[in-house]
């Protein structure tokens, strides 16, 4: 169930960068009360391998604009890439990767917020 995040400003620059590159199914998960892995996960879906790389580049640029050091994993993967900014970790998936890894279900009990500006039906 989606819930309002208490402190959305931590992820808003990343969500904006993803929205500008037409990421789909953007979801922010607030992990602060559940784990020390990170404060937030941001999940997004790409519609092609090229789009996956474009989203990764956009996230890295957003971290750099905020002077946040990051690590990345999965550069060669066509299913799942991770850009880890410490407090905020961004998971980028292909459609098949999102269905396979199902992070939403693993973290289904944490507060979350969806951002579907490009995947919503306008009606």
C-alpha positions as CSV (number, residue, x, y, z in Angstrom):
1,X,0.0,0.0,0.0
2,X,1.4,3.4,-0.9
3,X,1.9,5.8,1.9
4,X,3.2,9.3,2.0
5,X,6.9,9.6,2.7
6,X,7.7,11.9,5.6
7,X,10.8,13.3,4.0
8,X,10.6,13.2,0.3
9,X,13.3,15.8,-0.5
10,X,15.9,13.1,-0.2
11,X,14.7,11.4,-3.3
12,X,13.1,14.2,-5.3
13,X,16.2,15.1,-7.4
14,X,16.5,11.5,-8.4
15,X,12.8,11.0,-9.2
16,X,12.9,14.2,-11.3
17,X,16.0,12.9,-13.2
18,X,14.2,9.6,-13.9
19,X,10.9,11.3,-14.9
20,X,12.8,13.6,-17.4
21,X,14.2,10.4,-19.1
22,X,10.7,8.8,-19.1
23,X,11.4,6.1,-16.6
24,X,8.4,3.9,-15.9
25,X,6.9,2.6,-12.7
26,X,9.0,4.9,-10.4
27,X,8.6,3.9,-6.8
28,X,10.3,5.2,-3.7
29,X,10.5,3.0,-0.6
30,X,11.1,4.5,2.8
31,X,13.4,2.0,4.6
32,X,14.4,4.2,7.6
33,X,12.4,2.3,10.2
34,X,13.2,-1.1,8.8
35,X,16.9,-1.4,8.0
36,X,20.3,0.3,8.0
37,X,21.0,-0.7,4.4
38,X,19.8,2.7,3.2
39,X,17.2,5.3,4.0
40,X,15.4,5.0,0.7
41,X,15.3,2.8,-2.3
42,X,14.1,4.2,-5.6
43,X,13.0,1.7,-8.2
44,X,12.4,2.4,-11.9
45,X,11.7,0.4,-15.1
46,X,13.3,1.0,-18.5
47,X,11.8,-0.1,-21.8
48,X,15.1,-1.2,-23.5
49,X,18.7,-1.7,-22.8
50,X,19.6,1.7,-24.3
51,X,16.9,3.2,-22.0
52,X,18.4,1.4,-19.0
53,X,21.8,3.0,-19.7
54,X,20.1,6.4,-20.2
55,X,18.4,6.1,-16.8
56,X,21.7,5.1,-15.1
57,X,23.5,8.1,-16.6
58,X,20.7,10.4,-15.4
59,X,20.8,9.0,-11.9
60,X,24.6,9.3,-11.8
61,X,24.4,12.9,-13.0
62,X,21.8,13.7,-10.3
63,X,24.0,12.3,-7.6
64,X,27.0,14.3,-9.0
65,X,24.9,17.6,-9.0
66,X,24.2,17.0,-5.3
67,X,27.9,16.2,-4.7
68,X,27.0,12.7,-3.5
69,X,29.5,9.9,-4.0
70,X,28.0,6.8,-5.5
71,X,28.9,3.2,-6.5
72,X,27.3,1.3,-9.3
73,X,26.8,-2.3,-10.0
74,X,25.5,-4.3,-13.0
75,X,26.9,-2.1,-15.7
76,X,26.8,-5.0,-18.1
77,X,23.4,-6.3,-16.9
78,X,20.4,-6.0,-19.2
79,X,18.0,-6.8,-16.2
80,X,19.1,-4.8,-13.1
81,X,21.5,-2.0,-12.3
82,X,22.1,-0.4,-9.0
83,X,23.4,3.1,-8.3
84,X,24.2,3.3,-4.6
85,X,24.4,6.8,-3.1
86,X,24.6,5.6,0.5
87,X,21.4,6.9,2.0
88,X,19.5,6.5,-1.3
89,X,20.0,3.5,-3.5
90,X,18.5,3.5,-7.0
91,X,17.5,0.2,-8.6
92,X,17.0,0.3,-12.4
93,X,15.3,-2.7,-14.1
94,X,14.2,-4.0,-17.4
95,X,10.6,-5.1,-17.4
96,X,11.7,-8.7,-17.0
97,X,14.1,-7.8,-14.3
98,X,11.5,-6.0,-12.3
99,X,9.2,-8.9,-12.5
100,X,12.0,-11.4,-11.6
101,X,13.5,-9.5,-8.6
102,X,10.2,-8.2,-7.2
103,X,11.7,-5.8,-4.7
104,X,8.3,-4.3,-4.1
105,X,7.1,-7.5,-2.6
106,X,10.2,-8.0,-0.5
107,X,9.8,-4.5,1.0
108,X,6.0,-4.5,0.8
109,X,5.5,-3.4,4.4
110,X,7.4,-0.1,4.2
111,X,5.9,3.3,3.4
112,X,6.1,3.9,-0.3
113,X,5.2,6.5,-3.0
114,X,4.6,5.9,-6.7
115,X,5.5,8.3,-9.4
116,X,3.7,7.3,-12.6
117,X,3.8,10.5,-14.6
118,X,4.7,8.8,-17.9
119,X,3.0,5.4,-17.4
120,X,-0.5,6.7,-16.2
121,X,-3.5,6.5,-18.5
122,X,-4.5,10.1,-19.0
123,X,-8.3,9.3,-18.8
